Amino acid sequence: MPQKVSIRIPYQHIQDDQIIRQQLSKSIGVKPHQISSYQITRRSMDARSKTIMAQLQVNVFVDEAFFDEFEFHPQLQDVTNAQEIYIIGAGPAGLFAALELIELGLKPIIIERGKDVRERRRDLAAMNKEGIVNPESNYCFGEGGAGTYSDGKLYTRSTKRGNVLKSLQWFVYFGATERILQDAHPHIGTNKLPGIIANMREAILDCGGEIRFNTKLTDIDFSFGAMQRIQVNHTDWITTHQVILATGHSARDIFLLLHQKKIALETKPFALGVRIEHPQHIIDSAQYHCPVNQKRSSFLPAASYSLVSQENNRGVFSFCMCPGGIIAPASTTEGELVVNGWSPSKRDGFFANSGMVVTVDEKDFANYGFEGELAGMYYQQMVEQKAWNLGGGKLKAPAQRMTDFVENKLSNNLNDCSYLPGIQSCLLSEVLPKEVYRALADGFKSFGKKMKGYFTEEANVVATESRTSSPIRIPRDEVTLAHPQVKGLYPCAEGAGYAGGIISAAMDGAKVAHSVAKQLKK
């Protein structure tokens, strides 16, 4: 058996085999030549001092045969003639539910309102160049869901929800770099993910599964507390008694449909705020302890950050930080403005951006006259509509310099920005609820004290980052994972309030698929 060893080396030597072997030999008390092989299983960075270190966890093989801890052999089967299970949504939850069903000998049929990854690109181009929103095909809707075109970060704290390693192994199986199995904060990149998602699709089809694009769930029929049929595209009814609902947190029409059918929903807290964008060299300087006008060392990746504070009894925190990335429009309908961020695999852009958000709950919704199960959704919608109107339409985003935001002062001019539809100088206090604006303004000052150079007029604040998670939870039984009111209806992942990112959504999709198979055997 290999020895499991932790070592620290200067980050610039992270790929230096000789130095790694020397450190390993010192750690376990053998000569370097006695180490027949080794495998790095975990890799992270410690930038707290001027000498930036790599922390490595390593399996060391001394005079013994190597075996791969990450070896992966999925049990894909031909399910052409197997029992059919319908999945609504082809995001991470839907795709991973389909893969799990195939391994369990069941046939997934995915219903996706949007287009495949190749066709989606045209609609994304129209958003960025012309400010046109296709409500069925955008950054949120389409093959791969929001994750395909929103950075591809694969880090999750939800380790108890499922098998994190297996989820990452699936990505490698379909074309991601093996480094994501080792990195403490794995990242694929928006430029790489579409190809990986397409490979997943082809595998599902090759096994006999089906994926129906441009097919939207428009009605649901249940009798005697059990699933009976679903309607798609307002015309065709499909008989089915098991439905995995993996529609994502932006599918408001699904929430409205369930509410109309008197299927139980629950309002839940979520986080809302802005995107903030700095020149990447400011973040590099703060994190790597180098002069602000000096480019970071070539062996170092673009620096990231994670910030949190309590302001006026409210949590203010960074969300989905994108080093070397861009801000992108994430609206799903005309008249509502949402922004998100993403990075390419190399994270080599000029800017760094991050969501900066504030927790809001039922009390905040009620202050604006919104109550009941859909209160959070309507509160969210209110802010997005204000942002659209203040920006002037066509996805132009209202923005301020960071220092002007804190002083509630209209910016005479704005910094260059990566957001392609363009930004418009506005008072963001007229977009954000007053409690969110005040918490953010105080939070920016606090973060400026924690992180040198962060509070600066060189940063733009862009509204609005509002789709951090679902404002609604669709309840489910803790054992069967089915809706407690509708047998055979399985709410899943972000759209049901049970996940918050690609990996947690993927794990929840697999978990729900496994439960579906288990219930069918009873």
C-alpha distance (Angstrom), angle and dihedral (degrees) to the residues before:
residue distance angle dihedral
M1 . . .
P2 3.79 . .
Q3 3.77 121.5 .
K4 3.81 114.4 -116.5
V5 3.80 109.2 -134.5
S6 3.81 135.7 176.8
I7 3.80 118.5 -150.9
R8 3.79 137.3 172.2
I9 3.78 123.0 -144.5
P10 3.82 133.5 165.7
Y11 3.79 106.8 -81.6
Q12 3.80 93.0 -122.0
H13 3.83 88.3 67.1
I14 3.80 95.7 52.1
Q15 3.81 91.3 118.2
D16 3.81 97.7 35.2
D17 3.82 105.7 115.3
Q18 3.80 94.5 -167.9
I19 3.80 95.1 53.2
I20 3.80 92.3 44.6
R21 3.82 90.8 51.7
Q22 3.80 91.1 48.7
Q23 3.80 91.6 52.5
L24 3.78 92.0 46.2
S25 3.80 92.6 49.6
K26 3.82 91.0 52.1
S27 3.77 91.2 47.8
I28 3.81 96.7 52.9
G29 3.82 98.9 28.6
V30 3.81 101.9 -115.7
K31 3.78 133.9 114.7
P32 3.84 116.9 -94.7
H33 3.83 92.9 -115.1
Q34 3.82 90.1 57.8
I35 3.80 90.0 64.8
S36 3.79 101.7 91.7
S37 3.80 93.1 -174.6
Y38 3.77 143.4 -27.8
Q39 3.80 138.6 -157.2
I40 3.80 126.0 -149.5
T41 3.80 107.0 -137.4
R42 3.80 100.0 174.3
R43 3.79 132.5 25.2
S44 3.81 128.6 -175.7
M45 3.80 139.8 155.4
D46 3.80 130.3 -120.7
A47 3.82 109.4 -161.5
R48 3.79 98.1 164.9
S49 3.81 93.7 111.5
K50 3.81 133.1 40.4
T51 3.79 90.9 -99.6
I52 3.79 101.9 68.1
M53 3.77 111.3 -145.2
A54 3.78 135.9 -158.5
Q55 3.79 116.8 -138.0
L56 3.82 110.4 -151.9
Q57 3.78 131.8 -172.9
V58 3.79 108.5 -158.5
N59 3.79 139.2 -175.5
V60 3.80 106.0 -141.2
F61 3.81 121.8 -158.7
V62 3.81 114.3 -158.6
D63 3.82 113.3 -168.0
E64 3.78 91.5 -28.8
A65 3.77 139.6 102.8
F66 3.78 119.8 -83.5
F67 3.77 122.4 -117.8
D68 3.79 125.1 -175.2
E69 3.81 114.6 -119.1
F70 3.80 88.8 -161.8
E71 3.81 97.1 51.1
F72 3.80 109.2 140.5
H73 3.80 130.7 -169.3
P74 3.81 111.6 174.0
Q75 3.78 117.2 -155.2
L76 3.79 98.8 -129.5
Q77 3.81 113.1 175.5
D78 3.80 138.2 -171.5
V79 3.81 102.3 -101.5
T80 3.80 97.9 168.4
N81 3.80 93.0 123.8
A82 3.80 98.7 27.7
Q83 3.80 127.6 113.2
E84 3.80 111.2 -68.5
I85 3.80 123.8 -121.7
Y86 3.81 118.6 -172.9
I87 3.80 119.1 -138.6
I88 3.80 119.5 -167.4
G89 3.80 108.9 -148.6
A90 3.81 134.2 26.5
G91 3.79 98.1 -137.1
P92 3.82 122.7 116.7
A93 3.81 92.1 -71.7
G94 3.79 93.6 49.9
L95 3.80 95.3 44.7
F96 3.80 94.5 46.9
A97 3.80 90.9 44.9
A98 3.81 87.2 54.6
L99 3.82 92.6 50.2
E100 3.81 91.2 48.7
L101 3.81 91.6 49.6
I102 3.81 90.8 51.2
E103 3.80 90.7 52.2
L104 3.81 87.5 51.1
G105 3.80 93.3 50.3
L106 3.82 99.0 -105.3
K107 3.82 128.3 124.5
P108 3.81 115.7 -119.3
I109 3.79 119.3 -151.7
I110 3.80 109.7 -169.2
I111 3.81 118.9 -156.7
E112 3.83 110.4 -159.0
R113 3.80 123.6 -179.1
G114 3.80 92.9 -157.7
K115 3.78 137.8 56.0
D116 3.79 134.5 -87.4
V117 3.80 118.5 -86.2
R118 3.81 94.8 -94.2
E119 3.80 94.7 50.3
R120 3.80 91.9 44.4
R121 3.80 90.6 65.2
R122 3.80 92.6 71.6
D123 3.78 91.8 55.7
L124 3.80 91.9 46.9
A125 3.80 89.5 51.5
A126 3.80 89.7 51.7
M127 3.81 89.7 52.7
N128 3.80 93.8 50.6
K129 3.81 98.6 39.8
E130 3.80 104.1 30.9
G131 3.79 105.4 19.2
I132 3.82 91.2 -121.0
V133 3.82 118.8 147.9
N134 3.80 120.9 -155.0
P135 3.83 103.0 -158.8
E136 3.81 91.8 -150.4
S137 3.81 99.9 41.4
N138 3.80 120.8 39.8
Y139 3.80 141.2 103.3
C140 3.83 90.1 -54.5
F141 3.81 104.6 36.6
G142 3.79 125.7 57.9
E143 3.79 139.7 53.4
G144 3.79 110.8 -19.4
G145 3.80 92.3 14.6
A146 3.78 123.0 -129.5
G147 3.80 91.9 -31.2
T148 3.81 94.4 67.5
Y149 3.79 94.0 67.2
S150 3.78 101.6 23.3
D151 3.78 107.0 79.8
G152 3.80 106.7 -77.2
K153 3.79 99.3 -118.1
L154 3.79 108.4 169.4
Y155 3.79 101.5 -169.5
T156 3.79 119.2 122.4
R157 3.78 137.4 170.1
S158 3.81 90.1 -159.1
T159 3.79 94.7 96.3
K160 3.81 93.0 143.4
R161 3.80 93.1 59.9
G162 3.77 96.4 71.9
N163 3.77 148.3 -50.2
V164 3.81 107.5 -34.3
L165 3.81 93.7 180.0
K166 3.81 93.5 52.4
S167 3.81 90.5 50.5
L168 3.81 90.0 53.1
Q169 3.81 91.4 44.6
W170 3.79 90.0 56.5
F171 3.82 89.3 56.0
V172 3.81 90.8 50.6
Y173 3.81 90.2 46.4
F174 3.80 88.7 57.2
G175 3.79 96.3 46.4
A176 3.81 113.2 -72.1
T177 3.80 120.1 133.1
E178 3.82 115.8 -93.0
R179 3.80 88.5 -124.1
I180 3.79 89.5 83.8
L181 3.82 87.2 70.0
Q182 3.80 90.0 58.9
D183 3.80 106.7 33.8
A184 3.78 118.6 96.8
H185 3.82 88.4 -141.1
P186 3.81 104.8 28.7
H187 3.78 119.6 -160.3
I188 3.79 132.1 -179.8
G189 3.79 104.1 -177.7
T190 3.78 133.7 -125.4
N191 3.80 91.9 -100.1
K192 3.83 91.7 57.9
L193 3.80 102.9 39.1
P194 3.84 99.8 72.2
G195 3.80 91.6 61.6
I196 3.80 91.9 47.6
I197 3.81 91.3 49.7
A198 3.81 90.2 49.7
N199 3.82 89.3 53.0
M200 3.80 89.8 52.5
R201 3.78 89.8 52.2
E202 3.79 92.8 51.3
A203 3.81 91.5 50.0
I204 3.80 91.5 51.5
L205 3.80 91.0 49.4
D206 3.81 92.8 45.2
C207 3.80 89.2 55.9
G208 3.79 92.1 53.5
G209 3.80 99.1 -96.3
E210 3.79 121.5 132.9
I211 3.81 134.2 -133.7
R212 3.80 118.8 -168.1
F213 3.79 113.6 -165.2
N214 3.82 125.1 -163.6
T215 3.81 86.2 30.3
K216 3.79 116.2 127.1
L217 3.80 128.9 -167.8
T218 3.81 104.7 -123.8
D219 3.81 105.4 163.1
I220 3.77 141.7 11.8
D221 3.79 130.1 -153.3
F222 3.77 122.8 -158.4
S223 3.76 128.1 166.6
F224 3.81 131.0 -174.2
G225 3.81 88.6 8.3
A226 3.81 95.8 -59.7
M227 3.81 137.5 101.5
Q228 3.80 115.3 -95.3
R229 3.80 111.4 159.4
I230 3.78 144.5 -10.6
Q231 3.79 127.1 -148.1
V232 3.82 122.4 -143.1
N233 3.81 129.2 -162.5
H234 3.82 90.2 0.1
T235 3.82 90.7 -77.0
D236 3.80 119.9 59.4
W237 3.81 123.2 66.8
I238 3.82 118.9 -154.4
T239 3.79 122.0 -163.6
T240 3.79 111.3 -133.8
H241 3.78 135.8 143.9
Q242 3.82 99.1 -163.0
V243 3.80 122.4 55.3
I244 3.81 126.5 171.7
L245 3.80 106.3 -154.9
A246 3.83 106.5 -151.0
T247 3.80 100.2 153.1
G248 3.82 101.5 138.7
H249 3.79 132.2 -121.2
S250 3.81 95.6 -75.5
A251 3.82 98.2 57.7
R252 3.79 95.2 103.7
D253 3.79 91.7 162.7
I254 3.82 88.1 65.8
F255 3.80 91.6 53.4
L256 3.81 89.5 49.2
L257 3.80 91.9 47.6
L258 3.80 93.1 51.2
H259 3.80 90.8 45.5
Q260 3.80 90.6 50.7
K261 3.81 89.6 51.1
K262 3.81 89.0 50.9
I263 3.81 91.2 -118.5
A264 3.80 107.4 156.7
L265 3.82 118.4 -97.9
E266 3.80 131.8 172.4
T267 3.78 130.1 -147.7
K268 3.80 114.3 -128.3
P269 3.80 138.6 -174.7
F270 3.79 118.6 -97.5
A271 3.81 137.3 168.1
L272 3.79 128.1 -100.3
G273 3.79 134.7 178.9
V274 3.79 141.7 98.2
R275 3.79 145.1 -56.1
I276 3.77 115.7 -108.3
E277 3.79 120.9 -158.8
H278 3.81 127.8 -163.6
P279 3.79 130.5 174.4
Q280 3.80 103.1 -93.3
H281 3.82 92.3 -123.6
I282 3.83 90.3 65.9
I283 3.82 90.9 56.9
D284 3.82 91.0 43.6
S285 3.80 90.4 52.3
A286 3.79 93.0 50.0
Q287 3.79 95.8 46.3
Y288 3.80 100.7 36.3
H289 3.82 98.0 39.1
C290 3.79 94.6 -124.1
P291 3.84 130.5 133.0
V292 3.80 111.8 -79.3
N293 3.81 92.3 -123.1
Q294 3.81 93.5 49.2
K295 3.80 120.7 91.5
R296 3.79 114.8 -122.2
S297 3.80 118.3 -104.3
S298 3.79 113.4 -81.6
F299 3.81 93.5 -118.6
L300 3.82 92.3 58.6
P301 3.81 123.1 87.3
A302 3.79 121.2 -131.5
A303 3.79 105.3 -74.0
S304 3.77 122.7 -111.6
Y305 3.78 134.0 -167.8
S306 3.79 142.3 -154.2
L307 3.79 117.4 -155.5
V308 3.78 133.2 179.5
S309 3.80 135.6 169.2
Q310 3.79 141.6 162.2
E311 3.80 114.4 -119.5
N312 3.81 121.4 177.4
N313 3.82 89.8 -17.6
R314 3.82 91.4 -53.2
G315 3.77 129.1 114.9
V316 3.81 114.3 -121.2
F317 3.79 115.4 -172.7
S318 3.78 145.8 158.5
F319 3.78 116.8 -105.9
C320 3.80 132.5 -166.6
M321 3.81 95.9 -4.6
C322 3.83 111.1 -157.7
P323 3.83 116.1 -160.9
G324 3.79 113.6 -158.3
G325 3.80 89.1 3.2
I326 3.78 143.7 121.7
I327 3.79 138.2 -117.1
A328 3.81 112.6 -115.1
P329 3.83 135.5 -169.1
A330 3.82 111.3 -104.8
S331 3.81 100.2 177.3
T332 3.79 118.2 137.9
T333 3.79 98.5 -164.3
E334 3.80 141.1 24.8
G335 3.78 114.0 -91.2
E336 3.81 96.2 34.9
L337 3.79 125.3 86.9
V338 3.80 122.3 -153.5
V339 3.80 127.3 164.4
N340 3.79 130.7 -162.0
G341 3.80 135.8 170.4
W342 3.79 139.2 -125.5
S343 3.79 141.7 175.5
P344 3.80 132.4 -149.1
S345 3.79 117.3 -121.2
K346 3.83 92.9 -95.9
R347 3.81 93.2 46.4
D348 3.77 87.6 -145.7
G349 3.81 102.3 142.0
F350 3.81 124.8 122.5
F351 3.80 95.2 -114.4
A352 3.80 138.4 59.9
N353 3.79 118.9 -154.2
S354 3.77 136.9 -179.0
G355 3.75 139.4 176.8
M356 3.80 110.8 -111.0
V357 3.76 109.4 -163.5
V358 3.79 145.6 171.2
T359 3.79 128.3 -142.3
V360 3.82 114.1 -112.4
D361 3.81 129.7 -176.7
E362 3.81 146.3 174.7
K363 3.82 93.9 -61.8
D364 3.80 90.5 57.5
F365 3.79 91.8 47.4
A366 3.79 91.2 50.9
N367 3.82 91.5 51.4
Y368 3.79 87.5 65.8
G369 3.79 94.7 44.2
F370 3.81 98.4 -97.2
E371 3.79 117.3 132.2
G372 3.78 137.7 156.2
E373 3.80 132.1 42.1
L374 3.82 94.9 -40.8
A375 3.81 96.6 44.2
G376 3.81 95.8 108.4
M377 3.80 92.0 49.1
Y378 3.80 92.5 52.9
Y379 3.82 91.6 45.8
Q380 3.82 89.3 51.5
Q381 3.79 90.9 47.5
M382 3.80 91.8 50.4
V383 3.81 92.0 57.9
E384 3.82 93.3 45.6
Q385 3.81 91.4 51.5
K386 3.80 91.3 50.6
A387 3.80 89.9 51.4
W388 3.82 91.7 50.4
N389 3.80 93.1 49.1
L390 3.79 95.7 45.1
G391 3.81 91.7 47.2
G392 3.79 89.8 54.5
G393 3.81 99.8 -117.2
K394 3.82 132.8 -84.6
L395 3.82 89.0 89.4
K396 3.80 92.7 -69.2
A397 3.79 105.4 154.8
P398 3.81 127.0 -136.2
A399 3.81 111.0 -122.8
Q400 3.81 146.2 169.9
R401 3.75 137.1 -170.1
M402 3.80 108.0 -97.9
T403 3.81 94.6 -115.1
D404 3.81 91.3 49.4
F405 3.80 90.1 48.6
V406 3.80 90.9 57.9
E407 3.83 91.3 47.5
N408 3.83 91.8 43.9
K409 3.78 88.3 -124.6
L410 3.82 126.8 145.7
S411 3.82 109.6 -113.4
N412 3.81 113.1 -120.9
N413 3.79 87.4 -149.4
L414 3.77 137.6 -4.3
N415 3.79 133.9 -128.5
D416 3.78 120.8 -107.6
C417 3.79 109.4 -80.1
S418 3.80 136.8 -161.7
Y419 3.83 92.9 -137.5
L420 3.80 102.4 112.1
P421 3.84 101.2 -157.6
G422 3.81 86.6 58.7
I423 3.79 138.2 -116.6
Q424 3.80 131.8 -102.8
S425 3.81 125.4 -151.8
C426 3.82 107.2 -114.1
L427 3.78 141.1 146.3
L428 3.78 102.8 -97.6
S429 3.79 89.5 -160.9
E430 3.83 83.6 76.2
V431 3.83 90.1 57.4
L432 3.79 104.0 40.2
P433 3.81 126.4 63.3
K434 3.79 107.4 -100.6
E435 3.81 93.4 -114.0
V436 3.82 91.1 53.1
Y437 3.81 93.4 45.3
R438 3.81 93.3 49.9
A439 3.81 93.7 47.1
L440 3.80 91.5 49.7
A441 3.81 93.3 47.7
D442 3.80 91.1 51.8
G443 3.79 90.8 42.1
F444 3.81 93.1 55.2
K445 3.79 90.2 54.6
S446 3.81 90.9 48.9
F447 3.80 91.8 48.8
G448 3.81 89.6 50.3
K449 3.80 88.4 60.5
K450 3.82 92.6 47.9
M451 3.79 97.4 44.8
K452 3.80 121.8 39.2
G453 3.79 113.2 -122.6
Y454 3.80 95.5 5.9
F455 3.81 95.7 114.1
T456 3.79 101.1 63.7
E457 3.79 143.0 133.8
E458 3.81 87.1 -124.0
A459 3.82 89.7 75.4
N460 3.80 124.6 84.1
V461 3.79 122.9 -146.2
V462 3.82 110.8 -149.4
A463 3.82 126.3 -169.3
T464 2.88 137.0 -101.6
E465 3.82 129.4 21.1
S466 3.79 100.6 164.9
R467 3.81 109.2 139.0
T468 3.79 98.6 74.6
S469 3.81 91.9 128.2
S470 3.76 140.4 -20.6
P471 3.83 116.7 -65.6
I472 3.82 87.5 -151.8
R473 3.78 134.3 55.7
I474 3.80 121.4 -151.0
P475 3.81 102.9 -149.8
R476 3.80 122.5 -128.4
D477 3.78 137.2 -177.2
E478 3.80 111.4 -93.9
V479 3.80 92.7 -133.5
T480 3.81 106.3 37.3
L481 3.84 95.9 25.1
A482 3.81 87.8 -138.9
H483 3.80 121.8 128.3
P484 3.83 106.3 -86.8
Q485 3.80 90.4 -131.1
V486 3.82 100.9 41.9
K487 3.79 119.7 46.5
G488 3.80 110.7 -143.4
L489 3.83 96.0 23.8
Y490 3.82 109.7 112.0
P491 3.85 115.2 -169.6
C492 3.77 109.8 -153.7
A493 3.82 144.6 -167.4
E494 3.82 127.5 -36.2
G495 3.80 98.1 -7.9
A496 3.79 90.5 54.9
G497 3.81 94.6 43.2
Y498 3.81 97.9 -106.2
A499 3.81 103.0 108.2
G500 3.79 142.4 34.1
G501 3.79 113.1 -160.8
I502 3.78 143.5 7.0
I503 3.80 98.9 -67.1
S504 3.80 98.3 40.2
A505 3.82 88.5 48.2
A506 3.80 91.6 48.0
M507 3.81 91.5 49.2
D508 3.79 92.2 48.5
G509 3.80 90.7 49.6
A510 3.80 90.9 53.4
K511 3.81 91.1 44.4
V512 3.81 92.7 52.6
A513 3.82 92.0 45.6
H514 3.80 89.5 53.0
S515 3.80 90.4 51.1
V516 3.82 91.4 49.5
A517 3.80 90.2 54.3
K518 3.81 90.9 47.0
Q519 3.81 92.4 51.7
L520 3.81 91.8 49.6
K521 3.80 90.6 57.9
K522 3.80 92.5 57.0
